[in-house]
Amino acid sequence: MKQIFLVITVFFASAYYLGAQTVREFVIEQLQAETTVYLVSCASPAHGVIVFRTAIIGLNITMSPPSALINVNHNRHRNEYVLCVEPTDRRYRITITHPEFVAIDFTVENVGAGQSQIYMLNPRQAANEPATTVQTTPTQEAAAAMPPIEGIMVPGANLTAKFAWLQRSADSHNTYIVEATANESIAPQVLHFSGAINITVVLRGDNTNRTIRLNRNGTMFTVGRNVTFVLDNNITLQGHNQNTGRLVTVSEGGIFKMNNGATITGNTTSGSGGGVYVSGAFEMNGGTISGNTSTASPFTEGGGGVHVKGRGSTFEMNGGIISGNTAVRGGGVYAGPTFTMRNGTITSNIANERGGGVFVPFNSSNFRKIGGTITGYSSDQTNGNVVKDSDGEVVARRGHAAWVGQWNHMGTDRRKETTAGPSVNLASGSADNWDQ
């Protein structure tokens, strides 16, 4: 039976059209069309984009339910078929047919904003049975990834045992690797080691993505002084509704780093910072922060994805995606003292008052965008960051992309309503490129 070479790429729609970082890309060689069914989890708060790259022309692509498929485009020059699909909480079935081989069935299932995985099911296996992971090559993500972090492998039967070992045994000037080998639920963890300095803790999945959930209310990880916490490849931190904490809190003197293959998602907190709350330093090199909500009032600030607060706290965004988060102010990011954006994408976030993508409370704050993309509803009504009131109505002149406030009514509010792409620089202390 004929075999084909196929590349499957899962995008956020805005990331594809802006040329930004993909969520994940896989190469599958010698796919036997008559024996394989693939389950692709592709979740986005906006439209998802799935790209099939193959030199074979004449493919016929259909989807069930038909209403889930927005459109299919074939780009002959790039040998790719682009599917734009609606997000849903149920599975899609994609059927690819060609005169020379039997139909290939793919099932696409939304399982949480920002996640993307490919699984293989035997066609005789029931659709709701557990799937096994396909051995695929994450080419684009791996190409941009840093070399694997080396350190001391932490022993233990599960994550609870491994973090308990760290509390007993970690010492200064060491790097410890905590590897998740299964999906787990854990209690809130405080990464603070009294009397020790310069400790690095790396959390990653083994050979597949692992999802870590909270088993109670609170902050999943609190990063203490003199500790660097690295959220590395193949790991998802999953929150829950009506939580009282964030998924990661970075205390003063602590450092948090997020790399490719990491996801922070699905958390709703009554405080600020639905995903990450920063009083220390946060360095986002890749990964996804999506589907988080801060229900804090304007008087207690906001930040659906990230909240940066406190003298000396910093957020440096070098890559990754912040998407589909919600807050009263700063749907994507509430940026207090210092926020520098060098790369990455902030898109499809919602604020109820000001700053759909980014909210900067004072024009004395140090906000600089020198790369990356912040989308804005005024030029992208499909995927742009947006300000909507409590009734869901779009509100103008409130900074769909970004808002910088004034201090004690001294100075000028600045707002960006349209998309600021990689070549559009913004700074809280400069009037250049703002819409006002």
The 8 nearest C-alpha neighbors of each residue, nearest first, counted from 0:
[[1, 2, 100, 31, 33, 32, 101, 99],
 [2, 0, 100, 3, 31, 99, 32, 101],
 [1, 3, 29, 31, 30, 0, 32, 4],
 [4, 2, 29, 30, 5, 1, 28, 31],
 [3, 5, 28, 29, 53, 27, 30, 6],
 [6, 4, 53, 27, 52, 3, 28, 26],
 [5, 7, 26, 52, 51, 25, 27, 8],
 [8, 6, 51, 25, 50, 24, 52, 26],
 [7, 9, 24, 50, 49, 23, 25, 10],
 [10, 8, 49, 23, 22, 48, 24, 41],
 [11, 9, 48, 21, 22, 12, 15, 47],
 [10, 12, 14, 47, 13, 48, 43, 15],
 [11, 13, 48, 47, 15, 14, 46, 10],
 [12, 14, 16, 15, 11, 17, 382, 346],
 [13, 15, 19, 11, 17, 12, 16, 18],
 [16, 14, 18, 12, 13, 17, 10, 19],
 [15, 17, 13, 18, 14, 12, 19, 11],
 [18, 16, 14, 19, 15, 13, 372, 420],
 [17, 19, 15, 16, 14, 20, 13, 21],
 [20, 18, 14, 17, 15, 21, 344, 343],
 [19, 21, 14, 22, 319, 343, 18, 320],
 [22, 20, 10, 23, 14, 19, 9, 15],
 [21, 23, 10, 9, 20, 11, 115, 24],
 [22, 24, 21, 9, 8, 140, 137, 115],
 [23, 25, 8, 137, 139, 138, 7, 9],
 [26, 24, 137, 136, 7, 135, 6, 8],
 [25, 27, 6, 136, 135, 5, 28, 7],
 [28, 26, 5, 6, 135, 30, 25, 4],
 [27, 29, 4, 30, 5, 26, 3, 6],
 [30, 28, 2, 3, 4, 31, 27, 5],
 [29, 31, 2, 3, 28, 32, 27, 4],
 [32, 30, 2, 33, 34, 29, 35, 1],
 [31, 33, 103, 34, 30, 101, 35, 102],
 [32, 34, 101, 31, 35, 103, 102, 0],
 [35, 33, 32, 31, 122, 36, 121, 103],
 [34, 36, 32, 121, 33, 122, 31, 37],
 [35, 37, 120, 104, 105, 122, 119, 121],
 [38, 36, 119, 105, 118, 120, 106, 39],
 [37, 39, 106, 118, 107, 117, 105, 119],
 [40, 38, 117, 107, 116, 106, 41, 108],
 [41, 39, 108, 115, 116, 109, 107, 110],
 [40, 42, 115, 109, 39, 114, 108, 9],
 [43, 41, 112, 109, 113, 111, 114, 110],
 [42, 44, 112, 45, 113, 47, 11, 46],
 [43, 45, 323, 112, 46, 86, 42, 290],
 [44, 46, 43, 382, 47, 347, 86, 12],
 [47, 45, 85, 12, 84, 86, 43, 48],
 [48, 46, 84, 12, 11, 43, 83, 10],
 [47, 49, 83, 10, 12, 82, 11, 9],
 [50, 48, 9, 82, 8, 81, 10, 47],
 [49, 51, 81, 8, 80, 7, 82, 52],
 [52, 50, 7, 80, 79, 6, 53, 81],
 [53, 51, 79, 6, 78, 5, 50, 80],
 [54, 52, 5, 55, 78, 79, 4, 51],
 [53, 55, 78, 56, 52, 79, 4, 5],
 [56, 54, 53, 57, 58, 78, 3, 4],
 [57, 55, 58, 54, 78, 53, 75, 97],
 [56, 58, 59, 97, 55, 98, 96, 73],
 [59, 57, 97, 56, 96, 60, 95, 55],
 [58, 60, 96, 95, 97, 57, 61, 94],
 [61, 59, 95, 94, 58, 96, 93, 62],
 [62, 60, 94, 93, 59, 95, 63, 65],
 [63, 61, 93, 65, 92, 64, 68, 94],
 [64, 62, 65, 92, 91, 93, 61, 67],
 [63, 65, 66, 67, 62, 91, 92, 68],
 [66, 64, 63, 62, 67, 68, 61, 69],
 [65, 67, 64, 68, 69, 63, 85, 62],
 [68, 66, 85, 65, 84, 64, 69, 63],
 [69, 67, 84, 66, 70, 65, 62, 83],
 [70, 68, 84, 83, 67, 85, 66, 71],
 [69, 71, 83, 68, 82, 72, 84, 81],
 [72, 70, 82, 81, 83, 73, 80, 69],
 [71, 73, 81, 80, 74, 70, 82, 79],
 [74, 72, 80, 79, 75, 81, 71, 78],
 [73, 75, 79, 76, 77, 78, 80, 72],
 [74, 76, 78, 77, 73, 79, 56, 80],
 [75, 77, 74, 78, 79, 73, 54, 80],
 [76, 78, 79, 75, 74, 52, 54, 73],
 [79, 77, 75, 54, 53, 76, 52, 74],
 [78, 80, 52, 74, 77, 51, 73, 53],
 [79, 81, 73, 51, 50, 72, 52, 74],
 [80, 82, 50, 72, 71, 49, 79, 73],
 [83, 81, 71, 49, 48, 70, 84, 50],
 [82, 84, 48, 69, 70, 47, 68, 81],
 [85, 83, 68, 47, 69, 67, 46, 82],
 [84, 86, 46, 67, 47, 87, 68, 69],
 [87, 85, 46, 43, 47, 84, 45, 42],
 [88, 86, 89, 109, 85, 90, 108, 67],
 [87, 89, 109, 90, 86, 110, 108, 111],
 [90, 88, 87, 108, 109, 91, 107, 110],
 [89, 91, 108, 107, 106, 92, 109, 88],
 [92, 90, 107, 106, 63, 108, 93, 64],
 [91, 93, 106, 63, 62, 105, 107, 94],
 [92, 94, 62, 105, 104, 61, 106, 91],
 [93, 95, 104, 61, 103, 60, 105, 62],
 [94, 96, 60, 103, 102, 59, 58, 104],
 [97, 95, 102, 59, 58, 94, 103, 101],
 [96, 98, 58, 99, 100, 59, 57, 102],
 [99, 97, 100, 96, 101, 57, 58, 102],
 [100, 98, 97, 101, 1, 96, 0, 102],
 [101, 99, 97, 98, 1, 102, 32, 0],
 [100, 102, 33, 32, 96, 103, 97, 99],
 [103, 101, 96, 95, 94, 104, 32, 100],
 [104, 102, 95, 32, 94, 96, 101, 105],
 [105, 103, 94, 36, 93, 102, 95, 106],
 [106, 104, 37, 93, 92, 36, 38, 94],
 [105, 107, 92, 38, 91, 93, 39, 37],
 [108, 106, 39, 91, 90, 40, 38, 92],
 [107, 109, 90, 40, 89, 91, 110, 39],
 [110, 108, 42, 40, 41, 88, 111, 87],
 [109, 111, 108, 40, 42, 112, 114, 88],
 [112, 110, 42, 109, 114, 113, 265, 264],
 [113, 111, 42, 43, 290, 114, 289, 44],
 [112, 114, 42, 43, 289, 287, 111, 115],
 [115, 113, 42, 112, 111, 41, 116, 40],
 [116, 114, 41, 40, 23, 113, 9, 42],
 [115, 117, 40, 39, 118, 114, 41, 208],
 [116, 118, 39, 38, 133, 40, 37, 132],
 [119, 117, 132, 38, 133, 37, 131, 130],
 [118, 120, 37, 133, 131, 36, 132, 130],
 [121, 119, 36, 130, 37, 122, 124, 35],
 [120, 122, 124, 123, 35, 36, 119, 34],
 [123, 121, 124, 36, 120, 35, 34, 125],
 [124, 122, 121, 125, 120, 126, 34, 36],
 [125, 123, 121, 122, 126, 120, 128, 127],
 [124, 126, 128, 127, 123, 122, 120, 121],
 [127, 125, 128, 124, 120, 129, 122, 130],
 [126, 128, 125, 129, 124, 130, 120, 90],
 [127, 129, 125, 126, 130, 124, 120, 131],
 [130, 128, 127, 131, 126, 120, 125, 124],
 [131, 129, 120, 118, 119, 128, 132, 38],
 [132, 130, 119, 118, 133, 129, 120, 117],
 [131, 133, 118, 119, 134, 130, 117, 207],
 [132, 134, 118, 119, 135, 131, 117, 37],
 [133, 135, 132, 136, 27, 118, 117, 119],
 [136, 134, 133, 25, 26, 27, 137, 117],
 [135, 137, 25, 26, 138, 134, 27, 24],
 [138, 136, 25, 24, 140, 141, 139, 135],
 [137, 139, 141, 136, 140, 142, 24, 25],
 [140, 138, 142, 141, 24, 137, 143, 23],
 [139, 141, 143, 142, 138, 137, 144, 23],
 [140, 142, 144, 138, 143, 139, 137, 145],
 [141, 143, 139, 140, 144, 138, 145, 137],
 [144, 142, 141, 140, 139, 145, 259, 138],
 [145, 143, 141, 142, 140, 259, 146, 258],
 [144, 146, 147, 143, 141, 148, 258, 142],
 [145, 147, 148, 144, 149, 141, 143, 142],
 [148, 146, 149, 145, 144, 231, 232, 150],
 [147, 149, 146, 150, 201, 176, 145, 174],
 [150, 148, 147, 151, 174, 176, 175, 152],
 [149, 151, 174, 175, 176, 152, 148, 173],
 [150, 152, 175, 176, 153, 174, 149, 173],
 [153, 151, 176, 175, 150, 154, 177, 178],
 [152, 154, 177, 176, 161, 151, 175, 155],
 [155, 153, 161, 152, 156, 164, 160, 177],
 [156, 154, 161, 160, 157, 153, 158, 164],
 [155, 157, 160, 158, 154, 161, 159, 180],
 [158, 156, 160, 155, 159, 161, 179, 180],
 [157, 159, 161, 160, 162, 179, 155, 156],
 [160, 158, 162, 161, 157, 163, 185, 186],
 [161, 159, 163, 155, 158, 157, 162, 164],
 [162, 160, 155, 158, 164, 163, 159, 154],
 [161, 163, 165, 164, 159, 160, 158, 166],
 [162, 164, 160, 166, 161, 165, 159, 167],
 [165, 163, 161, 167, 162, 166, 168, 160],
 [166, 164, 162, 169, 168, 167, 163, 161],
 [167, 165, 163, 164, 168, 169, 162, 192],
 [168, 166, 164, 165, 169, 163, 162, 192],
 [167, 169, 165, 166, 164, 170, 163, 192],
 [170, 168, 165, 166, 167, 171, 192, 173],
 [169, 171, 195, 168, 173, 172, 198, 196],
 [170, 172, 196, 195, 197, 198, 173, 169],
 [173, 171, 197, 198, 196, 170, 174, 199],
 [172, 174, 198, 171, 199, 175, 170, 197],
 [175, 173, 199, 150, 200, 198, 151, 176],
 [174, 176, 151, 200, 150, 152, 201, 199],
 [177, 175, 152, 201, 151, 150, 153, 178],
 [178, 176, 202, 153, 201, 152, 175, 203],
 [177, 179, 203, 204, 202, 205, 176, 180],
 [178, 180, 204, 181, 205, 203, 209, 158],
 [179, 181, 205, 204, 178, 209, 182, 157],
 [182, 180, 179, 209, 183, 210, 204, 157],
 [181, 183, 210, 209, 211, 180, 184, 179],
 [184, 182, 211, 181, 212, 185, 210, 158],
 [185, 183, 212, 213, 214, 211, 186, 182],
 [184, 186, 213, 214, 212, 183, 159, 187],
 [185, 187, 214, 213, 188, 215, 219, 184],
 [188, 186, 219, 218, 220, 217, 185, 189],
 [189, 187, 220, 219, 186, 190, 221, 218],
 [190, 188, 221, 191, 220, 222, 187, 223],
 [191, 189, 222, 223, 221, 188, 192, 220],
 [190, 192, 223, 189, 193, 222, 224, 226],
 [193, 191, 195, 194, 166, 190, 169, 196],
 [192, 194, 195, 191, 196, 166, 224, 223],
 [193, 195, 192, 196, 171, 170, 191, 225],
 [196, 194, 171, 193, 192, 170, 197, 198],
 [197, 195, 171, 225, 198, 172, 194, 226],
 [196, 198, 172, 225, 171, 226, 199, 173],
 [199, 197, 226, 173, 172, 171, 196, 174],
 [198, 200, 174, 227, 226, 228, 175, 173],
 [199, 201, 228, 175, 174, 176, 229, 227],
 [202, 200, 229, 176, 177, 228, 175, 230],
 [203, 201, 177, 230, 231, 178, 229, 176],
 [204, 202, 231, 178, 232, 234, 233, 179],
 [205, 203, 233, 179, 234, 209, 178, 208],
 [204, 206, 180, 207, 179, 178, 203, 233],
 [207, 205, 204, 208, 233, 180, 209, 232],
 [208, 206, 205, 233, 204, 209, 132, 234],
 [207, 209, 233, 234, 204, 210, 206, 235],
 [208, 210, 234, 182, 204, 181, 233, 235],
 [211, 209, 235, 182, 236, 234, 212, 237],
 [210, 212, 236, 183, 184, 182, 237, 235],
 [213, 211, 184, 237, 238, 236, 185, 183],
 [212, 214, 185, 184, 215, 186, 238, 219],
 [213, 215, 184, 185, 186, 212, 216, 187],
 [216, 214, 213, 186, 217, 187, 185, 242],
 [217, 215, 242, 243, 244, 213, 218, 214],
 [216, 218, 244, 243, 187, 219, 242, 215],
 [219, 217, 244, 245, 246, 187, 220, 247],
 [218, 220, 187, 246, 188, 247, 213, 217],
 [221, 219, 247, 188, 218, 189, 187, 246],
 [222, 220, 248, 189, 247, 190, 249, 223],
 [223, 221, 249, 190, 253, 250, 248, 220],
 [224, 222, 191, 253, 250, 190, 226, 221],
 [223, 225, 252, 253, 226, 251, 250, 191],
 [226, 224, 196, 197, 253, 252, 223, 198],
 [227, 225, 198, 253, 224, 223, 199, 197],
 [226, 228, 254, 199, 255, 253, 200, 198],
 [227, 229, 255, 200, 199, 201, 256, 254],
 [230, 228, 201, 256, 231, 257, 255, 200],
 [231, 229, 257, 202, 261, 201, 256, 258],
 [230, 232, 203, 258, 261, 229, 202, 257],
 [231, 233, 260, 261, 203, 234, 259, 204],
 [234, 232, 208, 204, 260, 203, 207, 261],
 [233, 235, 209, 261, 204, 203, 208, 232],
 [236, 234, 262, 210, 261, 263, 211, 209],
 [235, 237, 263, 211, 210, 262, 212, 264],
 [238, 236, 212, 264, 265, 211, 235, 263],
 [239, 237, 266, 265, 212, 213, 264, 246],
 [238, 240, 266, 265, 242, 267, 241, 237],
 [239, 241, 267, 242, 266, 238, 268, 265],
 [242, 240, 267, 268, 243, 239, 269, 266],
 [241, 243, 268, 216, 240, 244, 267, 239],
 [242, 244, 268, 217, 269, 216, 241, 270],
 [245, 243, 217, 218, 268, 242, 216, 246],
 [246, 244, 218, 247, 273, 274, 275, 268],
 [245, 247, 219, 218, 274, 275, 220, 238],
 [246, 248, 220, 275, 245, 221, 219, 218],
 [249, 247, 276, 221, 275, 277, 222, 250],
 [250, 248, 277, 222, 279, 278, 253, 221],
 [249, 251, 278, 279, 253, 223, 222, 252],
 [250, 252, 279, 278, 253, 224, 249, 223],
 [251, 253, 224, 279, 225, 250, 254, 223],
 [254, 252, 224, 223, 279, 226, 250, 251],
 [255, 253, 227, 280, 281, 279, 228, 226],
 [254, 256, 281, 228, 227, 229, 280, 282],
 [257, 255, 229, 282, 283, 281, 230, 228],
 [256, 258, 283, 230, 284, 229, 285, 231],
 [259, 257, 285, 284, 231, 286, 261, 230],
 [260, 258, 285, 286, 261, 232, 144, 231],
 [259, 261, 232, 233, 286, 258, 231, 234],
 [262, 260, 286, 234, 232, 259, 231, 235],
 [261, 263, 235, 287, 286, 288, 236, 264],
 [264, 262, 288, 236, 235, 274, 287, 237],
 [263, 265, 289, 237, 290, 291, 266, 288],
 [264, 266, 238, 290, 291, 237, 239, 267],
 [267, 265, 238, 291, 239, 264, 273, 240],
 [268, 266, 292, 240, 242, 241, 273, 291],
 [267, 269, 242, 243, 293, 270, 273, 244],
 [268, 270, 294, 295, 243, 293, 242, 267],
 [271, 269, 295, 268, 293, 294, 272, 243],
 [272, 270, 301, 293, 295, 302, 273, 300],
 [271, 273, 306, 302, 276, 305, 275, 303],
 [272, 274, 293, 303, 292, 291, 304, 245],
 [273, 275, 304, 246, 245, 272, 291, 305],
 [274, 276, 305, 247, 272, 248, 245, 246],
 [277, 275, 248, 306, 272, 305, 307, 249],
 [276, 278, 307, 249, 279, 306, 248, 308],
 [279, 277, 251, 312, 250, 309, 308, 249],
 [278, 280, 251, 312, 253, 250, 252, 249],
 [279, 281, 254, 313, 312, 314, 255, 253],
 [282, 280, 314, 255, 256, 254, 313, 315],
 [281, 283, 256, 315, 314, 316, 284, 255],
 [284, 282, 316, 257, 285, 256, 317, 315],
 [285, 283, 318, 317, 258, 257, 282, 319],
 [319, 286, 284, 259, 258, 318, 283, 257],
 [285, 287, 259, 261, 319, 260, 258, 262],
 [286, 288, 262, 320, 319, 321, 289, 113],
 [289, 287, 263, 321, 262, 264, 304, 320],
 [290, 288, 322, 264, 323, 324, 291, 321],
 [289, 291, 324, 323, 265, 264, 112, 292],
 [292, 290, 266, 324, 265, 273, 303, 289],
 [293, 291, 267, 303, 325, 273, 324, 326],
 [292, 294, 273, 303, 326, 268, 271, 295],
 [293, 295, 269, 326, 268, 292, 270, 296],
 [296, 294, 270, 269, 293, 301, 271, 299],
 [295, 297, 298, 299, 300, 294, 327, 301],
 [298, 296, 300, 299, 327, 295, 328, 301],
 [299, 297, 296, 300, 295, 301, 327, 328],
 [298, 300, 296, 297, 295, 301, 271, 270],
 [299, 301, 297, 298, 271, 296, 295, 328],
 [302, 300, 271, 328, 326, 295, 293, 327],
 [301, 303, 333, 329, 306, 272, 332, 305],
 [304, 302, 292, 325, 326, 273, 293, 330],
 [303, 305, 274, 331, 273, 324, 302, 332],
 [306, 304, 275, 332, 272, 302, 274, 276],
 [305, 307, 272, 333, 302, 276, 332, 277],
 [308, 306, 277, 334, 335, 333, 276, 278],
 [309, 307, 335, 278, 277, 312, 306, 336],
 [308, 310, 278, 312, 311, 336, 307, 335],
 [309, 311, 312, 336, 308, 278, 335, 279],
 [310, 312, 309, 313, 336, 279, 337, 278],
 [313, 311, 279, 278, 309, 280, 310, 336],
 [314, 312, 280, 337, 338, 281, 279, 311],
 [315, 313, 281, 338, 282, 280, 337, 339],
 [314, 316, 282, 339, 338, 340, 283, 281],
 [317, 315, 340, 283, 318, 341, 282, 339],
 [318, 316, 342, 284, 341, 283, 343, 315],
 [319, 317, 343, 285, 284, 342, 316, 283],
 [285, 318, 320, 286, 343, 287, 284, 344],
 [319, 321, 287, 344, 343, 345, 322, 288],
 [322, 320, 345, 288, 289, 287, 331, 344],
 [321, 323, 289, 346, 347, 348, 324, 345],
 [322, 324, 348, 290, 347, 44, 289, 325],
 [323, 325, 291, 290, 348, 303, 304, 330],
 [326, 324, 330, 303, 292, 349, 350, 348],
 [327, 325, 330, 303, 293, 350, 328, 301],
 [326, 328, 351, 350, 352, 301, 297, 296],
 [329, 327, 353, 301, 350, 326, 352, 354],
 [328, 330, 358, 333, 302, 354, 357, 332],
 [329, 331, 325, 350, 326, 349, 303, 355],
 [332, 330, 356, 304, 329, 348, 303, 324],
 [331, 333, 357, 305, 329, 302, 304, 334],
 [332, 334, 302, 329, 306, 358, 357, 307],
 [335, 333, 359, 307, 332, 338, 358, 306],
 [334, 336, 308, 307, 337, 359, 364, 360],
 [335, 337, 364, 365, 312, 310, 308, 334],
 [338, 336, 365, 313, 366, 335, 314, 364],
 [339, 337, 314, 366, 334, 315, 313, 365],
 [340, 338, 367, 315, 368, 366, 316, 314],
 [341, 339, 368, 316, 342, 315, 369, 370],
 [342, 340, 370, 317, 369, 371, 316, 368],
 [371, 343, 341, 317, 318, 370, 340, 316],
 [342, 344, 318, 371, 319, 320, 317, 372],
 [343, 345, 372, 320, 371, 373, 346, 321],
 [346, 344, 321, 373, 322, 320, 356, 372],
 [345, 347, 322, 384, 374, 348, 383, 373],
 [348, 346, 384, 323, 382, 383, 322, 45],
 [347, 349, 323, 384, 324, 330, 331, 322],
 [350, 348, 330, 325, 355, 385, 386, 384],
 [351, 349, 330, 355, 386, 327, 326, 328],
 [352, 350, 327, 388, 387, 386, 389, 353],
 [351, 353, 327, 350, 328, 386, 388, 387],
 [354, 352, 397, 328, 350, 398, 355, 386],
 [353, 355, 358, 329, 401, 402, 398, 357],
 [356, 354, 350, 385, 399, 349, 330, 386],
 [355, 357, 331, 400, 384, 330, 354, 401],
 [356, 358, 401, 332, 329, 354, 331, 333],
 [359, 357, 329, 354, 333, 402, 401, 334],
 [358, 360, 403, 334, 361, 402, 335, 333],
 [359, 361, 404, 403, 358, 335, 362, 405],
 [362, 360, 404, 405, 363, 406, 364, 359],
 [361, 363, 405, 427, 364, 404, 403, 428],
 [362, 364, 361, 365, 428, 427, 406, 405],
 [365, 363, 336, 362, 361, 366, 335, 337],
 [364, 366, 337, 336, 427, 338, 363, 367],
 [367, 365, 338, 427, 426, 337, 339, 364],
 [368, 366, 426, 339, 425, 369, 340, 338],
 [367, 369, 340, 425, 424, 370, 339, 426],
 [368, 370, 424, 341, 340, 367, 425, 371],
 [371, 369, 341, 421, 342, 368, 340, 422],
 [342, 370, 372, 421, 343, 344, 341, 420],
 [373, 371, 420, 344, 421, 419, 374, 345],
 [374, 372, 345, 419, 418, 400, 344, 346],
 [373, 375, 418, 383, 346, 384, 400, 419],
 [374, 376, 417, 400, 418, 383, 384, 399],
 [377, 375, 383, 380, 379, 385, 378, 384],
 [376, 378, 417, 416, 375, 379, 380, 399],
 [377, 379, 417, 376, 375, 418, 380, 383],
 [380, 378, 376, 383, 381, 377, 382, 375],
 [379, 381, 376, 383, 382, 378, 377, 375],
 [382, 380, 379, 383, 376, 45, 347, 46],
 [383, 381, 347, 379, 380, 13, 45, 346],
 [384, 382, 376, 375, 374, 379, 347, 380],
 [385, 383, 347, 348, 375, 355, 356, 346],
 [384, 386, 399, 355, 349, 376, 383, 387],
 [385, 387, 350, 355, 399, 351, 349, 394],
 [388, 386, 393, 351, 392, 391, 394, 350],
 [387, 389, 351, 391, 390, 392, 394, 393],
 [388, 390, 391, 351, 387, 392, 352, 327],
 [391, 389, 388, 392, 387, 393, 351, 394],
 [390, 392, 387, 388, 389, 393, 351, 386],
 [391, 393, 387, 388, 390, 394, 389, 386],
 [392, 394, 387, 386, 391, 395, 388, 385],
 [393, 395, 387, 386, 392, 388, 397, 396],
 [394, 396, 397, 393, 386, 398, 399, 416],
 [397, 395, 398, 394, 416, 414, 399, 415],
 [396, 398, 353, 395, 399, 354, 386, 394],
 [399, 397, 414, 402, 401, 354, 415, 416],
 [398, 400, 385, 355, 416, 375, 386, 384],
 [399, 401, 375, 356, 416, 415, 398, 384],
 [402, 400, 357, 354, 398, 415, 356, 414],
 [401, 403, 414, 354, 398, 358, 413, 359],
 [402, 404, 359, 413, 412, 362, 360, 361],
 [405, 403, 361, 412, 360, 362, 359, 402],
 [404, 406, 361, 362, 412, 410, 408, 411],
 [405, 407, 361, 408, 409, 362, 404, 410],
 [408, 406, 409, 405, 410, 361, 404, 362],
 [409, 407, 406, 405, 410, 411, 404, 412],
 [410, 408, 407, 406, 405, 411, 362, 412],
 [409, 411, 405, 408, 412, 406, 362, 407],
 [412, 410, 405, 413, 409, 404, 362, 408],
 [411, 413, 404, 405, 403, 414, 410, 402],
 [414, 412, 403, 435, 402, 411, 433, 404],
 [413, 415, 402, 398, 435, 401, 434, 433],
 [414, 416, 398, 401, 434, 433, 400, 417],
 [417, 415, 399, 398, 400, 375, 377, 414],
 [418, 416, 375, 377, 378, 415, 376, 400],
 [417, 419, 374, 375, 373, 420, 378, 400],
 [420, 418, 373, 423, 372, 374, 417, 421],
 [419, 421, 372, 423, 422, 418, 371, 373],
 [422, 420, 370, 371, 372, 423, 419, 369],
 [421, 423, 420, 424, 370, 369, 419, 371],
 [424, 422, 419, 420, 421, 425, 432, 370],
 [423, 425, 369, 368, 422, 370, 426, 432],
 [426, 424, 368, 367, 432, 423, 431, 369],
 [427, 425, 367, 429, 428, 366, 368, 424],
 [426, 428, 366, 362, 429, 365, 403, 364],
 [427, 429, 426, 362, 363, 430, 365, 366],
 [430, 428, 426, 431, 427, 425, 433, 432],
 [429, 431, 433, 432, 428, 413, 426, 435],
 [430, 432, 429, 433, 425, 426, 424, 434],
 [433, 431, 425, 434, 430, 423, 424, 415],
 [434, 432, 415, 435, 431, 414, 430, 413],
 [435, 433, 415, 414, 432, 416, 413, 417],
 [434, 433, 413, 414, 415, 412, 430, 432]]
